[in-house]
């Protein structure tokens, strides 16, 4: 039994070394690929964020214009609507 154990120890040491070297050889390209993929994804997310920011800015500007129309011309607009209603109502006989 002692002879078998003495034979297995060097085989185990060589096996561990081979696994470590082959793992490193296989792992390094995979990690490089994943890094490039993450960089690409980050660029795509940044581009989408810029598009959303641009669209959001346009929408905010439109809301400001609408708010200005409603607040600045609110009273005038109400009077104009009332005048149009008065013109469309038939006179009572």
Rosetta constraint file for C-alpha pairs under 8 A:
AtomPair CA 1 CA 5 HARMONIC 6.36 0.50
AtomPair CA 2 CA 6 HARMONIC 6.23 0.50
AtomPair CA 3 CA 7 HARMONIC 6.27 0.50
AtomPair CA 4 CA 8 HARMONIC 6.24 0.50
AtomPair CA 5 CA 9 HARMONIC 6.27 0.50
AtomPair CA 6 CA 10 HARMONIC 7.42 0.50
AtomPair CA 7 CA 11 HARMONIC 6.94 0.50
AtomPair CA 8 CA 12 HARMONIC 6.05 0.50
AtomPair CA 9 CA 13 HARMONIC 6.23 0.50
AtomPair CA 10 CA 14 HARMONIC 6.14 0.50
AtomPair CA 11 CA 15 HARMONIC 6.04 0.50
AtomPair CA 12 CA 16 HARMONIC 6.08 0.50
AtomPair CA 13 CA 17 HARMONIC 6.24 0.50
AtomPair CA 14 CA 18 HARMONIC 6.12 0.50
AtomPair CA 15 CA 19 HARMONIC 6.12 0.50
AtomPair CA 16 CA 20 HARMONIC 6.14 0.50
AtomPair CA 17 CA 21 HARMONIC 6.18 0.50
AtomPair CA 18 CA 22 HARMONIC 5.93 0.50
AtomPair CA 19 CA 23 HARMONIC 5.76 0.50
AtomPair CA 20 CA 24 HARMONIC 6.18 0.50
AtomPair CA 21 CA 25 HARMONIC 6.18 0.50
AtomPair CA 22 CA 26 HARMONIC 6.06 0.50
AtomPair CA 23 CA 27 HARMONIC 5.65 0.50
AtomPair CA 24 CA 28 HARMONIC 5.90 0.50
AtomPair CA 25 CA 29 HARMONIC 7.43 0.50
AtomPair CA 26 CA 30 HARMONIC 6.74 0.50
AtomPair CA 27 CA 31 HARMONIC 6.06 0.50
AtomPair CA 28 CA 32 HARMONIC 6.26 0.50
AtomPair CA 29 CA 33 HARMONIC 6.13 0.50
AtomPair CA 30 CA 34 HARMONIC 6.20 0.50
AtomPair CA 31 CA 35 HARMONIC 6.11 0.50
AtomPair CA 32 CA 36 HARMONIC 6.31 0.50
AtomPair CA 33 CA 37 HARMONIC 6.16 0.50
AtomPair CA 34 CA 38 HARMONIC 6.09 0.50
AtomPair CA 35 CA 39 HARMONIC 6.21 0.50
AtomPair CA 36 CA 40 HARMONIC 6.18 0.50
AtomPair CA 37 CA 41 HARMONIC 6.17 0.50
AtomPair CA 38 CA 42 HARMONIC 6.06 0.50
AtomPair CA 39 CA 43 HARMONIC 6.27 0.50
AtomPair CA 40 CA 44 HARMONIC 6.27 0.50
AtomPair CA 41 CA 45 HARMONIC 6.16 0.50
AtomPair CA 42 CA 46 HARMONIC 6.13 0.50
AtomPair CA 43 CA 47 HARMONIC 6.13 0.50
AtomPair CA 44 CA 48 HARMONIC 6.20 0.50
AtomPair CA 45 CA 49 HARMONIC 6.09 0.50
AtomPair CA 46 CA 50 HARMONIC 6.21 0.50
AtomPair CA 47 CA 51 HARMONIC 6.28 0.50
AtomPair CA 48 CA 52 HARMONIC 6.16 0.50
AtomPair CA 49 CA 53 HARMONIC 6.05 0.50
AtomPair CA 50 CA 54 HARMONIC 6.18 0.50
AtomPair CA 51 CA 55 HARMONIC 6.19 0.50
AtomPair CA 52 CA 56 HARMONIC 5.86 0.50
AtomPair CA 53 CA 57 HARMONIC 6.09 0.50
AtomPair CA 54 CA 58 HARMONIC 6.39 0.50
AtomPair CA 55 CA 59 HARMONIC 6.27 0.50
AtomPair CA 56 CA 60 HARMONIC 6.12 0.50
AtomPair CA 57 CA 61 HARMONIC 6.25 0.50
AtomPair CA 58 CA 62 HARMONIC 6.33 0.50
AtomPair CA 59 CA 63 HARMONIC 6.22 0.50
AtomPair CA 60 CA 64 HARMONIC 6.22 0.50
AtomPair CA 61 CA 65 HARMONIC 6.32 0.50
AtomPair CA 62 CA 66 HARMONIC 6.25 0.50
AtomPair CA 63 CA 67 HARMONIC 6.02 0.50
AtomPair CA 64 CA 68 HARMONIC 6.08 0.50
AtomPair CA 65 CA 69 HARMONIC 6.18 0.50
AtomPair CA 66 CA 70 HARMONIC 6.14 0.50
AtomPair CA 67 CA 71 HARMONIC 5.96 0.50
AtomPair CA 68 CA 72 HARMONIC 5.54 0.50
AtomPair CA 68 CA 73 HARMONIC 7.72 0.50
AtomPair CA 69 CA 73 HARMONIC 5.47 0.50
AtomPair CA 69 CA 74 HARMONIC 7.08 0.50
AtomPair CA 70 CA 74 HARMONIC 4.80 0.50
AtomPair CA 73 CA 77 HARMONIC 5.58 0.50
AtomPair CA 74 CA 78 HARMONIC 6.10 0.50
AtomPair CA 75 CA 79 HARMONIC 6.27 0.50
AtomPair CA 76 CA 80 HARMONIC 6.13 0.50
AtomPair CA 77 CA 81 HARMONIC 6.16 0.50
AtomPair CA 78 CA 82 HARMONIC 6.24 0.50
AtomPair CA 79 CA 83 HARMONIC 6.16 0.50
AtomPair CA 80 CA 84 HARMONIC 6.23 0.50
AtomPair CA 81 CA 85 HARMONIC 6.25 0.50
AtomPair CA 82 CA 86 HARMONIC 6.23 0.50
AtomPair CA 83 CA 87 HARMONIC 6.30 0.50
AtomPair CA 84 CA 88 HARMONIC 6.32 0.50
AtomPair CA 85 CA 89 HARMONIC 6.19 0.50
